[in-house]
Structure formats: structure tokens, C-alpha cells
Amino acid sequence: MAFASSRSRPDPAAAPDGPAYLPSSVRNMVKLVVAGGLGVGKTTLIRSVSETRSLHTEEVMTAPSSRVDSLAFTPRKTHTTVTMDFGRLTLGESGETVLYLFGTPGQARFRQAWLDTAYGARGALVLMDLRRPEVSYEAMDLVEESGMPYAVAVNDFPGSPVLDAATVRADLDLHPETPLLFCNALERESSIDALIGLVSHSLDVYRRNTGP
């Protein structure tokens, strides 16, 4: 199923506060989770697609945390998400579907934050950095344990190995029905396409489980 989406970013300052913020055309409100390891692009993706001013709970990286989370591939990273990121995106030509996007820390030590943030979510987009795929394994485990539909999105980083989809699927041991997507979290349209892929998959799973 294809979705149209507004590809131009609205001016967040032009929108009023409060319940009237959503237009009357909205029929579906869907909560999604953006998951993955440290520095794979969760905050960047949500910031790039959000039609409102995105919210982020970040803290400065400390010396003790750097001994746990390697910064070898992200030497300029000075902050990390400790609770969640939040953004909003409207899909559909008539604006009928609104996605609420919640980014969560992917490390297992933030399990409780993950459980609280992911509650009620209809799907998860797991971001992957092919230079160091292992940093997203804990996040993928959390997503799989939850039982929610998910898609894996390979984020494009400078120096990433060039691998075909079949090789990546085999390396990650993905289920045949799990979508494998490719995106650049810095690019709005690319990130929107990844989210649309997740929504389409989530709808397919829902329809299959609920029957005709």
C-alpha cells in the first residue's frame, strides 16, 4: 500500500498549541518507535522528518559512558539520548494519518525506558550502521521480544560497506517477511520513505492477524 506525504516541512511556529493542533481531517493516529544503538541516527531521523519542533532528552557523554559505548565511529558525538526523542509526521494526500515518532535508547541498560516509551507502539524502525551492526543488536532484541512489527533501515554513513540486500538480510538473520530498507537519516524524503515502508508492513501484519 502506498502513502502520499507532505515532502515540504511546515513552519512549526505557525501551528497553535493545544488540541486544535491537529486538523479535522485526521482519522488515524499511529505511534511508532525508532530504535537502534548509539549514534545510528535515531535523533537525526526524527529531527529531519518532524513537521513540528522535535523534542529530545539528551545528556552530555561522560568518560564512564564512553568506556561502555564506543565512539570510534562517531568521534564528534558529545550527547546521547537518555529517555526519548519525539516528532510528528502527517501521511496521506488528505492528511488522514499522523505518525507519532518516539526514539528510544537502544542499549539494554535502558530497558525500562524502552518499555515505557514503546508501550502502545504499532511498529518499530530499527536503524542499522553497517560499519558496526552489533551496536543495534540489543535494540533489535528488545523489539523482537515486544512482538511488534518492525522493519530494519540501513542508514547511509560515509565509509559504510557496500552490500546487497540479500547479504545484509543473511548477516542479520532477518525473517523473510521483515522489510529491509535503505535510507539516509539526514535526508527528509529518504527518512519518510523508510517510515512509509514500516507503516505498510505494520498494516499488512495487522490485517493478517485480524482477518477479513
C-alpha positions as CSV (number, residue, x, y, z in Angstrom):
1,M,0.0,0.0,0.0
2,A,1.4,3.4,-1.0
3,F,1.2,6.5,1.1
4,A,1.5,10.1,-0.1
5,S,3.2,12.5,2.3
6,S,3.9,16.2,2.5
7,R,7.5,16.5,1.4
8,S,7.9,20.1,2.5
9,R,8.5,21.0,6.1
10,P,5.7,23.2,7.6
11,D,6.7,26.1,9.8
12,P,6.3,24.8,13.4
13,A,5.8,28.4,14.7
14,A,2.7,28.7,12.6
15,A,0.8,26.0,14.4
16,P,-1.2,26.8,17.5
17,D,-0.7,24.9,20.8
18,G,-3.3,22.6,22.3
19,P,-5.8,20.0,21.0
20,A,-6.7,22.2,18.0
21,Y,-3.2,21.5,16.7
22,L,-4.5,18.5,14.6
23,P,-6.8,19.3,11.7
24,S,-10.2,17.7,11.5
25,S,-9.1,15.6,8.5
26,V,-7.0,13.3,10.8
27,R,-8.6,9.9,11.1
28,N,-5.7,7.7,12.3
29,M,-3.0,8.4,14.9
30,V,-0.2,5.8,15.0
31,K,2.6,5.5,17.5
32,L,5.9,4.3,16.1
33,V,9.3,3.6,17.7
34,V,12.7,4.5,16.2
35,A,15.2,2.1,17.8
36,G,18.9,1.3,17.4
37,G,22.3,1.6,19.0
38,L,24.3,4.6,20.0
39,G,24.9,7.0,17.1
40,V,23.0,5.2,14.4
41,G,20.8,8.2,13.6
42,K,17.6,7.9,15.6
43,T,17.7,11.6,16.7
44,T,18.7,12.8,13.3
45,L,15.9,10.9,11.5
46,I,13.2,12.2,13.8
47,R,14.6,15.7,13.6
48,S,14.7,15.5,9.8
49,V,11.1,14.4,9.3
50,S,9.2,16.1,12.1
51,E,6.7,18.7,11.0
52,T,6.7,20.1,14.5
53,R,9.7,21.2,16.5
54,S,11.1,17.8,17.6
55,L,11.8,17.2,21.3
56,H,14.9,15.5,22.6
57,T,16.1,14.3,26.0
58,E,19.9,14.3,25.6
59,E,22.7,14.4,28.1
60,V,26.5,15.0,27.7
61,M,28.5,11.9,27.1
62,T,30.7,11.3,30.1
63,A,34.0,9.5,30.5
64,P,32.4,6.4,32.2
65,S,29.8,6.1,29.4
66,S,32.4,6.3,26.7
67,R,34.0,3.2,28.2
68,V,30.7,1.4,27.7
69,D,29.6,2.9,24.4
70,S,32.4,3.1,21.8
71,L,32.7,6.4,20.0
72,A,35.3,5.1,17.5
73,F,32.9,5.7,14.5
74,T,31.3,8.8,16.0
75,P,34.2,10.8,17.4
76,R,32.2,14.1,17.2
77,K,29.3,12.8,19.2
78,T,29.0,14.7,22.5
79,H,25.4,14.0,23.6
80,T,23.3,10.9,23.7
81,T,19.5,10.2,24.1
82,V,18.8,9.0,27.7
83,T,15.0,8.8,27.6
84,M,13.4,9.6,24.2
85,D,13.1,11.7,21.1
86,F,9.7,12.8,19.8
87,G,8.4,14.1,16.5
88,R,5.3,14.1,14.4
89,L,4.7,13.4,10.7
90,T,1.4,13.5,8.7
91,L,0.9,11.0,5.8
92,G,-1.8,10.8,3.1
93,E,-2.9,13.2,0.5
94,S,-5.7,14.5,2.7
95,G,-3.7,14.3,5.9
96,E,-5.7,11.4,7.4
97,T,-2.8,9.6,9.2
98,V,-0.5,11.1,11.7
99,L,2.6,9.3,12.9
100,Y,3.9,10.0,16.4
101,L,7.6,9.1,16.4
102,F,9.4,8.1,19.6
103,G,13.2,7.5,19.5
104,T,14.5,5.3,22.3
105,P,18.0,4.4,23.6
106,G,18.9,1.0,22.2
107,Q,21.3,-0.2,25.0
108,A,20.0,-3.0,27.2
109,R,20.7,-0.9,30.3
110,F,17.9,1.4,29.2
111,R,15.4,-1.4,29.1
112,Q,12.9,0.3,31.4
113,A,13.0,3.4,29.3
114,W,12.4,1.3,26.3
115,L,9.4,-0.5,27.8
116,D,7.8,2.8,29.0
117,T,8.4,4.5,25.6
118,A,7.4,1.6,23.4
119,Y,4.1,0.9,25.2
120,G,1.3,1.1,22.7
121,A,3.5,1.4,19.7
122,R,2.3,-0.2,16.4
123,G,5.7,-0.8,14.9
124,A,9.4,-0.1,15.2
125,L,12.0,1.1,12.7
126,V,15.4,-0.4,13.8
127,L,18.3,1.7,12.4
128,M,21.5,-0.1,11.4
129,D,25.0,1.2,10.8
130,L,26.7,-1.4,8.7
131,R,30.2,-0.3,9.9
132,R,29.2,-1.6,13.3
133,P,25.9,-3.5,13.1
134,E,26.5,-5.1,16.5
135,V,25.6,-1.8,18.3
136,S,21.9,-2.3,17.2
137,Y,21.6,-6.0,18.2
138,E,20.4,-5.2,21.8
139,A,17.8,-2.8,20.3
140,M,16.7,-5.5,17.9
141,D,16.4,-8.0,20.7
142,L,14.1,-5.6,22.6
143,V,11.9,-5.1,19.6
144,E,11.6,-8.8,18.8
145,E,10.8,-9.5,22.5
146,S,7.9,-7.0,22.3
147,G,6.3,-8.8,19.4
148,M,5.6,-5.6,17.5
149,P,6.1,-5.5,13.7
150,Y,9.4,-3.9,12.7
151,A,11.5,-3.0,9.8
152,V,15.3,-2.7,9.6
153,A,16.6,0.5,7.9
154,V,20.3,0.7,6.9
155,N,21.4,4.2,7.5
156,D,23.9,5.6,5.0
157,F,27.2,6.6,6.6
158,P,30.5,7.7,4.9
159,G,32.7,4.6,4.7
160,S,29.9,2.1,5.1
161,P,30.5,-1.2,3.3
162,V,28.5,-1.6,0.0
163,L,26.5,-4.8,0.5
164,D,23.5,-6.1,-1.5
165,A,20.2,-6.6,0.3
166,A,20.5,-10.4,0.3
167,T,23.9,-10.3,2.1
168,V,22.6,-7.9,4.7
169,R,19.5,-10.0,5.3
170,A,21.6,-13.1,5.7
171,D,24.1,-11.3,8.1
172,L,21.3,-10.0,10.3
173,D,19.3,-13.3,10.1
174,L,16.2,-11.4,9.2
175,H,12.8,-13.2,8.9
176,P,11.8,-13.3,5.2
177,E,8.8,-11.0,6.0
178,T,10.8,-8.4,7.8
179,P,11.4,-5.4,5.5
180,L,15.0,-4.3,4.8
181,L,15.1,-0.7,3.9
182,F,17.9,1.7,3.0
183,C,17.9,5.4,4.0
184,N,19.9,8.5,4.8
185,A,18.6,9.9,8.1
186,L,19.9,13.3,7.2
187,E,17.6,13.4,4.2
188,R,13.9,14.1,4.9
189,E,12.5,12.3,1.8
190,S,14.7,9.3,2.3
191,S,13.7,9.1,6.0
192,I,10.0,9.5,5.2
193,D,10.2,6.6,2.7
194,A,11.7,4.4,5.4
195,L,8.8,5.2,7.7
196,I,6.2,4.6,5.0
197,G,7.8,1.2,4.5
198,L,7.4,0.4,8.2
199,V,3.7,1.6,8.2
200,S,2.9,-0.5,5.2
201,H,4.4,-3.6,6.8
202,S,2.6,-2.9,10.1
203,L,-0.7,-2.6,8.2
204,D,-0.1,-5.9,6.5
205,V,0.6,-7.6,9.8
206,Y,-2.5,-6.1,11.4
207,R,-4.7,-7.2,8.5
208,R,-3.3,-10.7,8.5
209,N,-3.8,-11.1,12.3
210,T,-7.3,-9.6,12.3
211,G,-8.6,-11.4,9.2
212,P,-11.2,-10.1,6.7
